[in-house]
Amino acid sequence: MAEEEREGLTDFRRHAALELRHNLAVKFCSFEAAHAGGIKGHDVDPDSYIREHQ
């Protein structure tokens, strides 16, 4: 359990501004509400995905 306390999320909470943490929380809650029914998975070719999103 002590190892988990030293991982990245704890470091983020200690060093990120309150406003940034709040904005991320609002975005996360919005995403969860928009996808309350779940997210449908589908197979995507990794190379095609990278080309489309570069």
Secondary structure, DSSP 8 states (H G I E B T S, - for coil): -HHHHTSHHHHHHHHS-HHHHHHHHHHHHHHHHHTTT--------HHHHHHHT-
